[in-house]
Each structure stands twice: as C-alpha cells, then as structure tokens.
Amino acid sequence: MKTLITGTSAGIGTAIAEKFLANGHEVIGIDVQPQTLTNSLYTHCIADIFADELPQIPDVEILVNNAGVQNTERDIDVNLKGTIRVTEKYAFHDKIKSVLFIASASARSGAEFPEYAASKGGTVAYMKNVALRLSSYSATANSLSPGGVITELNAHILNSKELWTSVMAETPLKKWATVAEIAEFAYFMTVVNKSMTGEDVLVDNGEFIKSNFIW
C-alpha cells in the first residue's frame, strides 16, 4: 500500500518506515532532514510540515503522522498545527485506509514540557475528530502514545545512571520500548487493524498506572 510517513530521517519514524518497507509497501517520507533510508520502494521529500508547501502526493492509503519536536518554541506549531496540515491534505479521499498519529504518554499525564504536552494532547483530540470524518470512507484513525523509548533524543537519560534509576523507579516493567517495538504497534494499528478507530493506545511499560498506595 502507498504509505506516507512524516519524520522518517531518525528514531521512531525511521523504524516505522523500515517496517513498512520490509513488508513491501511503497513509502514516501517527509522530513526537514536529508534522506537516511536506502530502499527502492522509498521516496524522500524535504519539507517542514508547518512552514513549507507540502508536496503533491496523490492517493495515500496509509498516513502515519510521526514528525515532531520537543521543548522548542515550535512544539504546538509543528506537533499539532503541522500534523493537522498534513492530515487535511492527504487523508480525506476514497483510497485512504488508515491514519495513525504518534502522540505521547504526556498527552494523558501532562507530566512533561508544557507546550509539548499540550501539543500531544491536542493531537489525540484531533485524532478523534479525524476518526469521525474518516468513517465515511470506511477508514480508521487512531493514535499511539509511547512513554519512554530508546532513542538518541533520550540519550541523556540512557547514559546517566542516576536519571535511569529514577525513571525505572516509576516504571513497573523496568524497561523502555525500542523503536522497533513502536514500529510493530504502528504497523498493527494501520494494516492489521480494521475495527478499532478513535482510540489512543498507550505503550509506556506501565508508568501511567504507577501509584503508591498509602493506608
């Protein structure tokens, strides 16, 4: 299927693209950074999803909104407004099968940088609006909200024994997800899934349910 993924040059976006490519999908990536993937089924477009003119890509069947920034002055512009721009341009037509939004555990907890948490919370709310509108095309829309993920962005935690110990004290399964694991969820939610829509799936190794019961 023709799959458009934003933010494919690193991290979770690269892993999701690799998963789709490995399964024979035609993948188009949009990123502000240069191409890092080499595959005959992959096409790379350089663009800022908020500020630049978006490329003409007809008949997208699967859309994965992954591009984002964290703790910048552009979190709401890129993560929310840019994602809305992409979705409104590519999702609403007869060929669409599924739309996925990569949100964040902070969309539920609010326990992160203020504008980042707001941008991801807004993304989840927008996803539900999209799910309602896509139902007329018999297409699904859902969001995937990772907690901690092993990426270069989180290197300062992964490389600090003190910070890692503190994070693990709040994480019941005592680990973080890999980018490959998040890609598996993304593939299932867009390709395998045909009946779930309007839902946010939390993948945080149990951090959200952590509580200290005092009697």
Order of alpha helices (4+ residues) and beta strands (2+ residues): beta-alpha-beta-beta-beta-alpha-beta-alpha-alpha-beta-alpha-alpha-alpha-beta
